Amino acid sequence: MHELAALVAVVAAIMAVTAVIAGVVGRALYYTEYALAGLSALIALFVMAFVGAEVVMRYFFNAPIPGHLEGSELLMPMIVFLALSYTQASHGHVGMDLVLDMLSPGVKRWATVGTLLLSMFICAVLAFFSAKNALQLWRYDDVTMTPPYFRTWPSGAAIAVGYTLIALRMWIQTLHLINPNRFPANEPAEGFHAVE
């Protein structure tokens, strides 16, 4: 319980600092999201090629690639979580807005602010515990159960990075909704605005 209380205090402090330097954080986050989304796409292409090569090796040469299943599974969190914040920034997540569409623009804006704040705190908690898990995997030098014994901590670290960045993105979006003149959106040009 003390750990969660300390986490709330740290998140509140980060929110305060980020609000002061929101322009710098927003721009840095924008470029980081683009880079990680590109890396996620490259990993996805690699996994497709890797699985395709494994099928060819298995069925045409009777020589399967060792550890292909574990390797592909370990890369999946990287594909998803490295692009998570970019998807939030470009408003690409699937959402239900039946109730929001019936609200007036002012109420809709504040409902979105509340949703973003709640989601941000949940993602911050998930980021913290994911980082703890990744650190534990790194300290134990955890590997997969079968050869070639891939290390598991990079997948755990990708989850922590993804949740951290999406929590930051949600806070930047919240600030933008509260005061769009002072806090720029710093979102991809092709994305939508938080409240249309």
NORRAFEN-V728517 format. One record per backbone hydrogen bond with DSSP energy under -1.0 kcal/mol. CO is the residue of the C=O (numbers start at 1). NH is the residue of the N-H. E is the energy in kcal/mol with one decimal. If there is no record, write none. Layout:
co: <CO,CO>
nh: <NH,NH>
e: <E,E>
//
This chain:
co: <1,2,3,4,5,6,7,8,9,10,11,12,13,14,15,16,17,21,22,23,24,25,26,27,28,29,30,31,32,33,34,35,36,37,38,39,40,41,42,43,44,45,46,47,48,49,50,51,52,53,54,55,56,57,65,67,68,69,70,71,72,75,76,77,78,83,84,85,86,87,88,97,99,100,104,105,106,107,108,109,110,111,112,113,114,115,116,117,118,119,120,121,122,123,124,125,126,127,128,129,130,131,132,133,134,135,136,137,142,146,150,152,153,154,155,156,157,158,159,160,161,162,163,164,165,166,167,168,169,170,171,172,173,174,175,179,188>
nh: <5,6,7,8,9,10,11,12,13,14,15,16,17,18,19,20,21,25,26,27,28,29,30,31,32,33,34,35,36,37,38,39,40,41,42,43,44,45,46,47,48,49,50,51,52,53,54,55,56,57,58,59,60,63,68,71,72,73,74,75,76,79,80,81,82,87,88,89,90,92,91,101,102,103,108,109,110,111,112,113,114,115,116,117,118,119,120,121,122,123,124,125,126,127,128,129,130,131,132,133,134,135,136,137,138,139,140,142,152,149,144,156,157,158,159,160,161,162,163,164,165,166,167,168,169,170,171,172,173,174,175,176,177,178,179,183,191>
e: <-2.1,-2.5,-2.1,-2.3,-2.0,-2.4,-2.8,-2.4,-2.1,-2.5,-2.5,-2.0,-2.5,-2.8,-2.1,-1.4,-1.9,-2.5,-3.0,-2.0,-2.5,-2.8,-2.4,-2.1,-2.3,-2.8,-1.9,-2.3,-2.7,-2.4,-2.2,-2.3,-2.6,-2.1,-2.2,-2.5,-2.3,-2.3,-2.4,-2.7,-2.2,-2.3,-3.0,-2.8,-2.4,-2.7,-2.1,-2.2,-2.2,-2.9,-2.6,-2.6,-2.3,-2.8,-1.4,-2.7,-2.2,-2.3,-2.3,-1.2,-1.0,-2.0,-2.2,-2.9,-1.6,-2.1,-1.8,-2.6,-2.3,-3.3,-1.2,-2.3,-1.0,-1.4,-3.0,-2.1,-2.0,-2.5,-2.2,-2.1,-2.3,-2.3,-2.7,-2.5,-2.4,-2.6,-2.6,-2.2,-2.1,-2.6,-2.3,-2.1,-2.4,-2.5,-2.3,-2.4,-2.1,-2.4,-2.2,-2.0,-2.6,-2.5,-2.1,-2.5,-2.2,-2.6,-2.3,-2.5,-1.9,-2.0,-1.9,-1.3,-2.7,-2.0,-1.6,-1.9,-2.6,-2.5,-2.4,-2.2,-2.6,-2.2,-1.9,-2.1,-2.6,-2.4,-1.8,-2.5,-2.5,-2.1,-2.7,-2.2,-2.1,-2.2,-2.7,-2.4,-1.7>
//
